[in-house]
Amino acid sequence: MSSTPGEQGAHFDGAALLEQLRGWAGALGFSQIGVAGIDLASAEPGLLAWLAAGHHGSMHYMKAHGLKRARPAELLPGTLRVITARMNYLPAATPEGWQAIEWQGLQTPEQAQVSVYARGRDYHKVLRNRLQQLATQLEQAIGPLGYRVFTDSAPLLEVELATRSGLGWRGKHTLALDREAGSMFFLGEILVDLPLPLTPPTTAHCGQCTACLDVCPTQAITAPYRVDARRCISYLTIESDEPIPVELRPLIGNRIYGCDDCQLACPWNKFAGRSSLPDFDAREALSAPTLLQLWRWDEAEFLRRTEGSAIRRIGIQRWRRNLAVAMGNALRAGENGEIRAALVQARPEASALLAEHIAWALSESL
């Protein structure tokens, strides 16, 4: 980022530049870009209510940032617009009917289920790098400008910005949805000090459908457009470093990193777009592995197997905590001497956190 904010404002053709941006973005693997304004005041009451209800769980940074999430110009003084971008992440080789394959995996207790988005390269790395390339191309075209690049890495209302700029509408599961791409995509942003033309929002098409609310294993979607993170499996297996609440453990099933159920149930995801980037192709070790295969990883192998992956950031302890829960659920589904033996063997040297989850898992087979 550079330059005095807005100094390029009067020296470019906004419509033509936006068309150029679309072309550059497409070449970089983005599915769509839009442009949003920075006045998100109407979203502030909802954000405050969500925080006041404690729905952010132990993600204390969300409360600490408060209304900063709805005020992009506080992240980059002089910001006039937010360039929004979405990037599909279903692997290119994903077959038709992929949802049925995922449902089958969830019904196979001894298989480890990793959220689709996390089976390839860390999206933070992919999007940040390509957003930076897009910003560089923009700067080369018009001269120095002030900008900052983000992807799930700053206090920013990403879905709000995406929906205001026409990348989709907010689904009842709170994710952005597009009629031609479902919700299987990542979002990223470039804050800029250019008065680019705004792109219009699209209309919502959820109608009376409640598939996402009905299917959520833990009923974390407490109402349309409202998620209680404290019950969400993605939060419990990724964000939280605390013991997983005992009453929720049986509901987690074999989900060891994230949860896709609300997206699998969404009718619009039959149109989910495929990625043009090999970065999101599933790694072999994360393509339908068994719980035991992953449990046998020591820390060195965990680090090696998850290099460049979003999974690495949860660390080996949370990884094994999640596996222990899934293994307990597998034991409840039917006796498996090999799973039980693996848990018993690991228990003596386990950390307090892991030992407690192992003990719970073993109790499920009694």
N, C-alpha and C positions, 0 to 999 in steps of 0.2 A: 504494500500500500504506500501511496505517496501523494504529493501535490496538495495544493490548497483546495479544500472542498468546493466543488461546484464550478471550478474555473473553466471546465469544458462545456458548461451548460448551454451556451448559446452558439456552439460551433459544430453541431452535428445534426443530421437528419434522423430524428428518433425512430420513425417507422422503418427506414432503410437499415439503420443500425440493428434494430430488433430482428429484422429478417436475417441479417448477417449472423447475429448471435445464435439464431435457431440453426443455421447451417453448421456453424462451428460446433455447437453442442451435439448435434446429431453425429458428426464425425468423431466426437469424443466418446460416444456410447450413451449419451443421454437420450431419453425417450421424449422429453418435452421440456420446454422452459416457459416461464411466465414472468410477469413483473408485478409486484405488489407495492402499495403505498406503505407508509410507516405508522399511520395512525391506527393503533389497535385498541383504542380506549374502550370500545364496546365489548372487547373480550376480557377486560380486566375483572369485572364482577364475577364471572364464571371461574376465573383462575383463583381469585381470592376465596371463593366458596369452597372450591376443591381443596385448597390448602387448609382452610379452617376446619374442614371435616377430617383432616389427617390422612386423606387418601394417598398422599405421597409416601407414606410409610417412613422408612429410615433414610429416604433420599433427602437428607437435611439441606442439601445445597439448593433444592427447589424452593424451600421456604426462605432460605437466606437471600436468594436472588429476588424473591417476591415479584413485584410488578416490573422489574427490569426485563423479564421475559416478554413483556408486551410493549417494550419501548426500544426498538432497534437502534435509535440514535444515541442511546446511552452506551451501546457497544462500540459505535464508531460515530463520534460527533461529526455532524455535517451530512449524515446519511439522508438521502432523498428517496431512494428506491431500494427494493430488495429483489434481486434476480433470483427466482426460484427454479429449481430443477428437479426432475425425477428420473430415476434410472431403474429399469426393470432388473430383477435379480434371479428369476427362474432360469436355471441353466438352459442353454440352447437346445440340448438334447431331451429336455423334459417331454414325455409323451402326452398325448391327449388322455384325459381321464386320470391325470396325475393325482387328483384329490383322492380317488379311490385307493390308489397305492399307499398314500399317506395314512388314510383311515385304517387300512389293513395293518400297517406297521404299528399303529397305536393299539391294535387288538392282538398283538403278538408280545406277550408279557416279557419274554426273555430278550427281546430286541431293544436296543437303546434308541430313543427317538430324539434327534437333534433338530431344532427349528431349521427350516429350509434355508433361511438367509445366512445361517452360520456355518454351512457346510463347505463354503469356499473361502476366498480371501476376505480379510477384514474390510467391511464396506467403508469404514472411516478412512482407511488408507486409499482405497480406490477412488472414492468420490472426492476427497480432499485434493488429491493429486490432479484429477481431471478438472475440478472447479478452478484450481489454480491455473491450469493451462488455458481455460476459457477466459479467465480474468486477464491473463497475460496477452492473449490475442486481442481482447478488447482494448487494452492499454496501447498495444502496438498500432491499433487502427486509429485511435483518436488522440493519443498522447497521454501524459501522466494524469492519473485520477486517484481519488481516495477509495479504497475498497478493503473489505475483509471477507475471507472465505470461511464457511462453516458447514459442518454436517454432523448433526446430533452432538455437537461439541461446545455449545454455548447456551446461555439462558435466552432462548428464542422460541416463540410459539410457531414451530415449523409447520404443523398441519394448518393452523390458522392462516399463515402466509400462503401456503400452497393452495388452499381453497379460495382465498381472496383473489389469487392470480390465475385461477382457471385450471389448475392441474388436476382438479377433481372436486368432489364434495366430501364433507366429513360424514363417514358412515356411523352407524349407531355403536360400533365398537371403538369409535374415536379415531380410526385410521382414515387416511385419505383414500377415496375410491374414484375410479374412472370407468366410464362405461366400456371403453375399449381396452382397458388394461387391468381391471380389478384393483387389488390393493397390494400386489406383490412387487412393490418397488420401494426404493430408498428416496429420501428427500435431502436436498442440499441447498445452500443459499450463498449468494454473494451480495453483501451490502455495498452499495455504491453511492457516490455523491453526484450522480447524473440524473437529470429529470427525464428518464426514459418514459415512453408512453405506457400506461397501465394496460394489462391484459384483463379482460372481464372474467368474473367468476362464472362457473357453470351451475346448472340447477341440480338439485338433489334427486336421487332416484332410488331411495330405500323403500319408499312407500310404507305399507303396513308390515313389511317383513321384519321378523324378530329372530331370524335364524341364529345370528351371532349371540344374542342374549340367551337363547334357549340352549345352545350347545356348550357354553362355557362350563368347564368341569367344576370350577370352584365358585361359580356365580359372581365372578369379579366384576362383570358388567352389571352394575347395580340398577341402572336405568339407561334408556337410550342416551348415548353421548356422555356417559359417566362411568369411569372405571376406578375401582378401589384397588390401588396397586398392592395393598397388603394381602389381597386374596389372589392376585394374578400370578399364574405359574411362571411367566417370564420374569416378573420381579423376584419371586421367591427363589428361582434357580440361578438368576444372574446378578441382580442388584443387591440382594440381601446377603449379608455375611453372618446372619444370626441363625439359630436353630429354626428349621422349618416347623411351623405350628403343627402339633401332632394331629389335630383334627383335619388338617388339609393334606397330610401325607398320603392317605389312601386315594385321594382324588387326583394326585399327580400322575399316577399310573407309571408309564415307562418314559415320561418326558424328562430328560436329564439336562436340557439346555433350551429354555424357551418353550413356547407353545404356539401352535398355528391353528388351533381348532376354530376360532372365530373367523379366520380367513378361509379355512377349508369348507366351512358351512356356507359362506357367502356366495349366493348365486352369481354375482358378477365376476367371480374369479374363474369361471369357465372361459372368460376372455383374457385371463392373465397373460401379459406379454412375456416373451422370452428375452433373455439378455443377449446382446451381441458380443459380450466380453467373456473370454475364457476365465477371468478372475473368479467368477461365481460358479464355475463348474464344481461339483461336489468332490471333495477329496475322498479317495478310496477308503481311508480309515473311518470316515464319517458317513459312508453310504451303507445304511442298514447294518451297523455293527451289532454284536450281541453285548449285553451288559458285562458278561465275563471278559470279553476281549478288552473292553475299555478299563475294567477294574484291574486288570493285570499290568496296566501301565504304571511304572514308577514315575517319580517326578521328572527325571531326565527324559523319559520317553514322552511324557505329557508335553514338556516344553518343545521337544523336537517335532512332535506330531501337530502341535498347534502354532508353530511359528508362522507369523503373518495372518493368524486367525483371530477373530473376535473372541473366541473361547479362551484364549490364553489369559485374558485379563482377570478371569475369576479365580485363577490359581488352583493348584492341585487339591487343596483342602475342600473348597466348595464343590469342585468337580466330583470328588469322592463322596462328599456328603450327599449330593444329588443322586449319584449312582447307588448309594446305600439305600436310599428311599425307594428307588425303582426296583432294587433287588428284593426289598421287603415286600413290595407289591407283587413281584413275580412269585415269591414264596407263597403268598396268600392264594395266588391263582392256581397253584399246584406244586407239590413238593419237588424240589430240585436239590439233590444232595450236593452237587458241585457248587451251586451258588451258596448254599449254607456253609459248606466247608471253607469257601473263600472268605466269607465274612468272619467266621470263627478264627481263622488264621490271622486275619488283619487286626482283630480287636485288641490284642495286648499292647501293640505299639502305636495305636491310633491316638490322635489328639483327643482332648475332651469332647470337642464338638463332634468329631467323626465317631468316637466310641459310643456316644449317646444315640446317634442315628443307626449305628450297627446293632446296638442292643435292641432298638425298636424293630429293626428289620428282622432280626432273629426271632423276636417275639411273635411276629406275624405268621410263622410257620408252626406254632405250637397248637 
